[in-house]
């Protein structure tokens, strides 16, 4: 049995991006995060798993408490992973970030990155 804990479609409004004008007003970043536990011994105990609230808190810390704007969404994902992987029960983390208002040369498409981290 594999145990995965997730938080899907969590939208955070923040001032991040590569371009200076992206730091002037909030824009949406949509997070989907899945974490796989190293084993399936949850034992009906919150201390033996990853609380999905901790995923939300990690995202909030990265997005809302950053001292400077984060230029790349790849870096956002890495920072979220860094916080979640401190839970020794987590063996793998998958982070997807969508940036629906990203500046593109013309309309169309949904900018997205995905990062997969594994303890092994």
N, C-alpha and C positions, 0 to 999 in steps of 0.2 A: 504494500500500500504506500502511496506517495501522498504526503500532506502539503498542500499549497495554500497560502494565505494571500489575499489580494485586495486591492483598492482600485476600482475602475472609474475612469472618467471624472477624476477629481480636478476641478478647475480652480486655478489660482490666478488672481490678477496682480501683476507685478511689472516693474520697470526694468526689464532686462533685454539684451540683444547686442548685436555686434555694432550697430550704427548708433551714433550719438542721439539722433532724433527718437530712437526707441526708448530712451531713458527719460523722456519728457512726460509720458502719460502711461497709465497702466494698460497692459494688454493681456489677453488670456493665454495661459499655458495649461494644457490638459494632460494630466498624468494618469497612467495606468501602471500599477506596480504589482508584480507577483513575486512571492518568495516561497521557495521550496525548503521544507525542513530537512535536516540531516537524517532524521529517523521518524517513525510513525508513532512514537510513544508519547502521545499528548496527555494521556491519563486524566482527562477532564480537569486540567489544571492550567490556568492562564500562564503560570510561570514555566510551563513546559512547551510553550508555543511562541509565536509572534503575534502580538496584539495588532489587529489592523489599524487601531488608533495610532500605534507607534509609526506606522507607515505615513499616515497623514501628518503627524507631528514632524517627522523627518523632512517631508516636502515643505511644510510651512517654515521650518528653520532655514532651509536652503533658500527658499524663494523670498521670504519676508524679513529675514534677519541678516542677509548678506550686507556687508559694509559697502561694497561697490557693486555696480551692475555686472552680471555674469554675461560674457559675450556670446558664448556658444551653448546651445542646449545639451550638447554632449557633456560639457562640464557640469551642468545642472544634474544630469543623470549620475555622473561619477560622485558628486557630493551626496546625493540621496543614498546611493549604494554605500558609501563610506559610513554613513550613520546607521543604516540598517544592519550591515554586516558585523557590527559590534555584538549583536546577539549571536552567541555561539551555536544556537540551535538552527540557524539559517545556513543552508548549504549552497543555495543558488538564488540569485535575484535577477529579475527581468524588469527593466524600466522602459516604458514607452512615453515619449513626450510629443504632443502635438502642439503646433504653433499656428493656429488658424489665421492670425492676422500678420504673419511674417511678410516682409516686403519681397514681392516677386516681380519679375519684369512685366507680367501681364496676368489677368485674372485666371484662376483655375488651379486646382490641386490643393492638397493638404500637406504642408511641410511636417515631417515627422522623423524622429530618430528613435532607435531602439538600442539598448545596451544590455548585454547579458554578462553577469558576473558569476563565477563559481569558486567555491572555497577550495576545491580540489586542484 
